[in-house]
């Protein structure tokens, strides 16, 4: 689980040194054959995205997955109707935790780093957000626990969707006040 969030090639280098191509082929075939049966949304995901869309958040996905399986997974779960832009592994030359992928996502959403919150469930997500200069929100219902996230100092940690929504509401108010003072139209990206 510690490699989730890294590009698959980097995980292959860790688990199968010298046999990366074989690992990648086997993983890709298995994932393709079993993605439908293994995908499951966390409870409350759709309801939360409905709320975020309803209050005007601009939502994008920045992932270490390749585009095809990421987009397929969004389509299978219905998340594609909430996400306006996807930045996948092949869209930038340097993967997480480098900021390139997140900065590209912000560009697509037309949102400045100081107007954004990057929500993630791994230490790589928090590092990426910090490297891109955005507020970071760690969620504990995915890969990393609260204890595993704390050393990376996310701006907030949420244990469920309700906590995340409450915290994002507070952050949005702060960002809106900043935007009003600077004359910028505030938007948020996740």
Rosetta silent file (secondary structure, phi, psi, omega in degrees, C-alpha in Angstrom):
SEQUENCE: XXXXXXXXXXXXXXXXXXXXXXXXXXXXXXXXXXXXXXXXXXXXXXXXXXXXXXXXXXXXXXXXXXXXXXXXXXXXXXXXXXXXXXXXXXXXXXXXXXXXXXXXXXXXXXXXXXXXXXXXXXXXXXXXXXXXXXXXXXXXXXXXXXXXXXXXXXXXXXXXXXXXXXXXXXXXXXXXXXXXXXXXXXXXXX
SCORE:     score description
SCORE:     0.000 S_00000001
   1 L     0.000  -20.838 -177.246    0.000    0.000    0.000 S_00000001
   2 L   -69.485  -15.775  179.816    2.967    2.332    0.502 S_00000001
   3 L   -97.156   -6.056  178.458    3.491    2.615   -3.250 S_00000001
   4 L   -64.588  129.116 -175.708   -0.107    3.566   -4.061 S_00000001
   5 L   109.960  -22.714  174.100    0.056    7.069   -5.464 S_00000001
   6 L   -83.333  154.286  171.117    3.350    6.505   -7.234 S_00000001
   7 L   -58.297  145.701 -176.256    3.407    5.911  -10.975 S_00000001
   8 H   -56.704  -36.628 -179.978    3.128    2.191  -11.699 S_00000001
   9 H   -61.564  -39.849  178.098    6.594    2.091  -13.258 S_00000001
  10 H   -66.075  -39.353  176.513    8.131    3.303   -9.971 S_00000001
  11 H   -63.220  -40.005  178.782    6.189    0.628   -8.060 S_00000001
  12 H   -61.967  -38.383  178.636    7.468   -1.965  -10.546 S_00000001
  13 H   -64.107  -32.014  179.259   11.034   -0.852   -9.869 S_00000001
  14 H   -76.525  -46.501 -172.776   10.444   -1.447   -6.140 S_00000001
  15 H   -86.595  -26.115 -175.069    8.641   -4.798   -6.408 S_00000001
  16 L  -139.839   59.521 -178.944   10.329   -6.345   -9.448 S_00000001
  17 L   -57.488  130.532 -178.282   13.780   -4.863   -9.988 S_00000001
  18 L    84.675  -11.498  179.587   15.115   -6.029  -13.333 S_00000001
  19 L  -127.925   30.484 -175.188   11.681   -7.415  -14.309 S_00000001
  20 H   -57.636  -43.285 -176.826    9.739   -4.143  -14.501 S_00000001
  21 H   -64.055  -40.353  177.995    8.306   -4.760  -17.966 S_00000001
  22 H   -63.992  -43.988  177.271    6.953   -8.166  -16.980 S_00000001
  23 H   -59.005  -48.722 -178.417    5.434   -6.679  -13.810 S_00000001
  24 H   -60.840  -42.410  179.600    3.837   -3.828  -15.770 S_00000001
  25 H   -63.300  -48.085 -179.078    2.353   -6.195  -18.348 S_00000001
  26 H   -63.665  -44.360 -179.485    0.897   -8.536  -15.713 S_00000001
  27 H   -63.499  -47.301 -177.617   -0.488   -5.674  -13.612 S_00000001
  28 H   -61.871  -42.545  178.501   -1.994   -3.879  -16.599 S_00000001
  29 H   -64.221  -45.143 -179.955   -3.690   -7.029  -17.888 S_00000001
  30 H   -62.903  -46.071 -178.755   -5.104   -7.907  -14.459 S_00000001
  31 H   -60.067  -45.956 -179.910   -6.313   -4.352  -13.863 S_00000001
  32 H   -60.756  -43.449 -176.896   -7.992   -4.196  -17.260 S_00000001
  33 H   -72.617  -25.439 -171.944   -9.710   -7.568  -16.752 S_00000001
  34 H  -120.941    3.681 -175.877  -10.915   -6.892  -13.186 S_00000001
  35 H   -57.774  -44.335 -176.788  -11.379   -3.131  -12.908 S_00000001
  36 H   -60.029  -45.843 -176.615  -15.183   -3.255  -13.162 S_00000001
  37 H   -75.652  -20.623 -175.890  -15.607   -5.796  -10.378 S_00000001
  38 H   -97.293  -17.979 -178.461  -13.044   -4.179   -8.072 S_00000001
  39 L   -75.225  134.354  177.457  -14.071   -0.535   -8.315 S_00000001
  40 L  -152.583  130.126  177.816  -16.197    0.756   -5.484 S_00000001
  41 L   -76.431  148.344  172.241  -16.858    4.319   -4.391 S_00000001
  42 L   -68.103  140.972  179.795  -16.418    5.285   -0.786 S_00000001
  43 L   -54.427  134.697  177.918  -19.833    5.786    0.838 S_00000001
  44 L    91.282   -2.392 -176.046  -21.014    9.382    0.476 S_00000001
  45 H   -62.209  -52.432 -177.034  -18.832   10.216   -2.533 S_00000001
  46 H   -62.363  -44.021 -179.973  -21.634   11.085   -4.968 S_00000001
  47 H   -61.402  -40.019  179.561  -23.561   13.081   -2.364 S_00000001
  48 H   -67.211  -43.183  178.779  -20.420   15.052   -1.491 S_00000001
  49 H   -65.414  -34.438  173.806  -19.618   15.796   -5.123 S_00000001
  50 H   -59.159  -44.395  179.243  -23.221   16.957   -5.593 S_00000001
  51 H   -63.551  -48.531 -178.378  -22.713   19.425   -2.730 S_00000001
  52 H   -60.506  -44.030  176.319  -19.354   20.635   -4.066 S_00000001
  53 H   -62.521  -40.722 -177.784  -20.770   21.134   -7.558 S_00000001
  54 H   -63.657  -28.469  179.607  -23.807   22.879   -6.109 S_00000001
  55 L   -99.880    7.011  170.077  -21.707   25.496   -4.344 S_00000001
  56 L    96.748   12.614  175.595  -19.492   26.148   -7.343 S_00000001
  57 L   -67.768  141.157  171.040  -16.298   24.174   -6.825 S_00000001
  58 L   -95.520  123.725 -173.048  -14.397   23.413  -10.015 S_00000001
  59 L  -113.149  132.800  176.193  -13.302   19.810   -9.770 S_00000001
  60 E  -135.745  164.422  178.006  -10.424   18.119  -11.533 S_00000001
  61 E  -118.462  128.938  172.372   -8.498   14.904  -11.113 S_00000001
  62 E  -118.534  118.683 -173.002   -4.719   14.704  -10.919 S_00000001
  63 L  -136.080  153.937  173.306   -3.588   11.090  -10.863 S_00000001
  64 L   -86.977   -1.930  175.722   -0.505    8.934  -11.199 S_00000001
  65 L   -76.342  159.408  171.088   -2.592    6.484  -13.214 S_00000001
  66 L   -70.248  155.187 -174.813   -2.465    6.369  -16.959 S_00000001
  67 H   -58.093  -48.117 -173.465   -5.295    8.296  -18.630 S_00000001
  68 H   -58.031  -52.389  179.340   -7.187    5.319  -20.099 S_00000001
  69 H   -68.990  -30.521  178.297   -7.785    3.412  -16.830 S_00000001
  70 H   -65.762  -47.344 -179.850   -8.396    6.639  -14.900 S_00000001
  71 H   -67.523  -39.401  178.141  -11.058    7.851  -17.331 S_00000001
  72 H   -61.970  -43.748  178.471  -12.562    4.356  -17.583 S_00000001
  73 H   -63.012  -40.198  177.107  -12.839    4.139  -13.797 S_00000001
  74 H   -63.241  -41.306 -179.980  -14.509    7.552  -13.615 S_00000001
  75 H   -65.238  -43.746 -178.542  -16.989    6.493  -16.273 S_00000001
  76 H   -63.002  -31.485 -176.195  -17.763    3.183  -14.543 S_00000001
  77 H   -99.177   -7.487 -177.937  -18.499    4.897  -11.226 S_00000001
  78 L    85.602    4.340  179.867  -20.279    7.993  -12.543 S_00000001
  79 H   -71.877  -19.028 -177.494  -17.559   10.352  -11.340 S_00000001
  80 H   -62.520  -23.261  179.746  -17.017   11.613  -14.877 S_00000001
  81 H   -78.353   -8.412  179.177  -20.041   13.887  -14.622 S_00000001
  82 L  -104.695  -25.501 -171.906  -18.356   15.838  -11.782 S_00000001
  83 L   -98.551  118.467 -176.765  -14.767   16.063  -13.021 S_00000001
  84 L   -86.874  -25.184 -178.140  -14.145   18.621  -15.750 S_00000001
  85 E  -143.008  145.268  177.327  -10.445   17.913  -16.345 S_00000001
  86 E  -126.054  129.734  170.928   -8.087   14.994  -15.846 S_00000001
  87 E  -114.001  115.025 -176.917   -4.323   15.193  -15.653 S_00000001
  88 L  -108.038  177.056 -175.799   -2.897   11.685  -15.900 S_00000001
  89 H   -50.346  -44.358 -174.209    0.585   10.226  -15.764 S_00000001
  90 H   -79.558    0.135 -177.437    1.349   10.814  -19.435 S_00000001
  91 H   -86.492  -11.112  176.630    0.308   14.485  -19.332 S_00000001
  92 L  -140.261  161.365 -177.000    3.480   15.760  -17.660 S_00000001
  93 L   -84.009  -22.097 -179.507    7.119   14.736  -17.718 S_00000001
  94 L  -121.939  124.472 -177.576    7.562   14.577  -13.946 S_00000001
  95 L   -82.127  177.291  172.277    5.079   12.656  -11.765 S_00000001
  96 L   -52.250  141.860   10.868    4.008   13.222   -8.166 S_00000001
  97 L   -91.446    8.088  173.474    5.409   14.497   -5.882 S_00000001
  98 L   -60.931  150.336 -175.276    6.700   17.023   -8.409 S_00000001
  99 L   -80.294   -7.998 -171.826    4.151   19.829   -8.796 S_00000001
 100 H   -51.211  -48.066 -176.865    3.924   19.689  -12.617 S_00000001
 101 H   -63.668  -42.068 -179.931    0.781   17.549  -12.780 S_00000001
 102 H   -70.753  -39.694  177.363   -1.107   19.651  -10.245 S_00000001
 103 H   -63.208  -36.288  175.954   -0.007   22.919  -11.816 S_00000001
 104 H   -65.480  -41.653  177.158   -1.279   21.607  -15.160 S_00000001
 105 H   -61.396  -42.332  178.762   -4.605   20.744  -13.538 S_00000001
 106 H   -63.837  -39.836  177.310   -4.897   24.217  -12.068 S_00000001
 107 H   -60.287  -45.654  179.458   -4.141   25.717  -15.471 S_00000001
 108 H   -63.137  -34.961  179.490   -6.929   23.649  -17.056 S_00000001
 109 H   -83.616   -7.439 -176.168   -9.346   24.733  -14.317 S_00000001
 110 L    58.703   48.469 -179.019   -8.201   28.378  -14.622 S_00000001
 111 L  -128.214  135.735  177.455   -7.456   28.466  -10.895 S_00000001
 112 L   -82.339  153.628 -179.043   -4.392   29.948   -9.204 S_00000001
 113 H   -54.261  -37.950 -178.841   -2.542   27.884   -6.581 S_00000001
 114 H   -77.015    3.433  176.627   -3.593   30.192   -3.758 S_00000001
 115 H  -111.729    7.189 -170.641   -7.230   29.599   -4.725 S_00000001
 116 L  -119.948  155.915  171.499   -7.047   25.806   -4.673 S_00000001
 117 E  -127.776  126.927  177.594   -7.296   22.883   -2.304 S_00000001
 118 E  -102.696  118.918 -178.211   -5.757   19.563   -3.302 S_00000001
 119 E  -101.149  128.978 -179.622   -7.497   16.621   -1.668 S_00000001
 120 E  -151.417  164.222 -177.915   -5.603   13.348   -1.473 S_00000001
 121 L  -116.228   16.265  178.166   -5.287   10.121    0.420 S_00000001
 122 L  -138.102  162.027  177.041   -1.524    9.573    0.268 S_00000001
 123 H   -62.164  -31.232  179.062    1.645   11.262    1.407 S_00000001
 124 H   -64.728  -35.837  177.397    2.516   11.771   -2.285 S_00000001
 125 H   -65.166  -44.813 -179.279   -0.641   13.848   -2.720 S_00000001
 126 H   -64.375  -43.751  177.850    0.216   16.077    0.229 S_00000001
 127 H   -60.996  -42.459  179.540    3.795   16.513   -1.017 S_00000001
 128 H   -61.622  -46.975  179.067    2.530   17.350   -4.504 S_00000001
 129 H   -60.117  -45.560  179.465    0.111   19.942   -3.172 S_00000001
 130 H   -63.966  -41.736  178.811    2.750   21.582   -1.024 S_00000001
 131 H   -64.479  -26.384  178.812    5.223   21.588   -3.916 S_00000001
 132 H   -90.388   -6.879  178.499    2.576   23.315   -6.068 S_00000001
 133 L    79.469   27.142  178.465    1.774   25.927   -3.404 S_00000001
 134 L  -109.118  160.169  171.912   -1.846   24.895   -2.804 S_00000001
 135 E   -65.931  145.930 -177.525   -3.728   24.162    0.395 S_00000001
 136 E  -121.987  141.009  176.778   -3.748   20.438    1.091 S_00000001
 137 E  -127.076  117.976  176.220   -6.426   18.206    2.583 S_00000001
 138 E   -93.718  134.501  176.510   -5.567   14.676    3.599 S_00000001
 139 E  -113.668  139.726 -171.066   -8.384   12.147    3.803 S_00000001
 140 L   -98.829    4.170 -178.700   -7.995    9.036    5.945 S_00000001
 141 L   -95.545   12.523  178.395  -10.501    6.722    4.287 S_00000001
 142 L  -112.860 -112.784 -172.585   -8.183    5.783    1.451 S_00000001
 143 L   -85.057  -46.096 -171.618   -4.565    4.703    1.578 S_00000001
 144 L  -106.328  145.095  175.369   -3.035    6.536    4.543 S_00000001
 145 L   -82.764  170.813  175.938   -4.152    6.832    8.140 S_00000001
 146 H   -56.410  -44.406 -178.159   -4.141   10.070   10.114 S_00000001
 147 H   -64.142  -35.116  179.040   -0.881    8.993   11.768 S_00000001
 148 H   -74.963  -28.653 -179.352    0.759    8.356    8.407 S_00000001
 149 H   -82.055  -34.001 -173.951   -0.396   11.709    7.037 S_00000001
 150 H   -51.005  -43.214 -178.928    0.521   13.928    9.982 S_00000001
 151 L   -60.227  -20.595 -179.143    4.277   14.021    9.308 S_00000001
 152 L   -89.379   -3.161  173.495    3.551   15.573    5.886 S_00000001
 153 L    53.069   56.266  172.419    1.619   18.423    7.545 S_00000001
 154 L   -62.735  156.366  179.403   -1.479   18.739    5.364 S_00000001
 155 L   -66.245  -27.031  174.060   -3.452   21.910    6.024 S_00000001
 156 E  -153.584  154.940  174.293   -6.310   19.728    7.206 S_00000001
 157 E  -126.925  132.387  179.941   -7.062   16.062    7.749 S_00000001
 158 E  -121.371  138.181  179.358  -10.575   14.686    7.426 S_00000001
 159 L   -96.586   -9.738  176.007  -11.814   11.307    8.618 S_00000001
 160 L  -158.158  170.167 -177.036  -15.051   11.431    6.636 S_00000001
 161 H   -60.186  -38.494 -178.363  -16.794   13.416    3.899 S_00000001
 162 H   -60.858  -47.177  178.090  -18.712   15.596    6.400 S_00000001
 163 H   -59.220  -41.204  179.722  -15.469   16.766    8.045 S_00000001
 164 H   -63.782  -46.471  179.322  -14.013   17.520    4.636 S_00000001
 165 H   -60.426  -43.323  178.984  -17.061   19.525    3.549 S_00000001
 166 H   -61.500  -44.811 -179.478  -17.052   21.522    6.786 S_00000001
 167 H   -66.994  -41.122  178.972  -13.347   22.277    6.458 S_00000001
 168 H   -64.282  -34.569  176.241  -13.635   23.193    2.771 S_00000001
 169 H   -61.021  -41.926  178.249  -16.439   25.607    3.620 S_00000001
 170 H   -67.210  -42.994  179.219  -14.136   27.412    6.029 S_00000001
 171 H   -64.118  -41.294 -179.756  -11.272   27.445    3.533 S_00000001
 172 H   -60.831  -40.137  178.929  -13.552   28.713    0.775 S_00000001
 173 H   -62.394  -42.234  178.676  -14.627   31.658    2.940 S_00000001
 174 H   -64.499  -46.042 -179.597  -10.983   32.596    3.565 S_00000001
 175 H   -64.080  -38.578  178.842  -10.099   32.271   -0.136 S_00000001
 176 H   -63.754  -41.443  178.046  -13.142   34.315   -1.160 S_00000001
 177 H   -62.881  -41.939  177.892  -12.150   37.134    1.204 S_00000001
 178 H   -61.710  -43.684 -177.832   -8.608   37.066   -0.248 S_00000001
 179 H   -64.879  -41.223  179.461   -9.975   37.128   -3.785 S_00000001
 180 H   -61.808  -39.715  179.357  -12.279   40.054   -3.064 S_00000001
 181 H   -67.555  -32.039 -177.226   -9.361   42.066   -1.734 S_00000001
 182 H   -98.243   -3.912  179.986   -7.268   41.275   -4.819 S_00000001
 183 L    76.704   18.993 -179.087  -10.083   41.508   -7.372 S_00000001
 184 L  -100.109  142.076  175.296   -9.657   37.853   -8.432 S_00000001
 185 L   -79.255  111.536 -175.329  -12.574   35.504   -9.071 S_00000001
 186 L   -75.495  138.989  172.564  -11.964   32.707   -6.555 S_00000001
 187 L  -144.001  158.471 -179.581  -12.350   29.111   -7.573 S_00000001
 188 L  -124.545  147.197  177.940  -11.255   25.879   -5.983 S_00000001
 189 L  -128.053  146.966  174.155   -9.863   22.723   -7.469 S_00000001
 190 L  -131.572    0.000    0.000   -9.479   19.259   -6.034 S_00000001
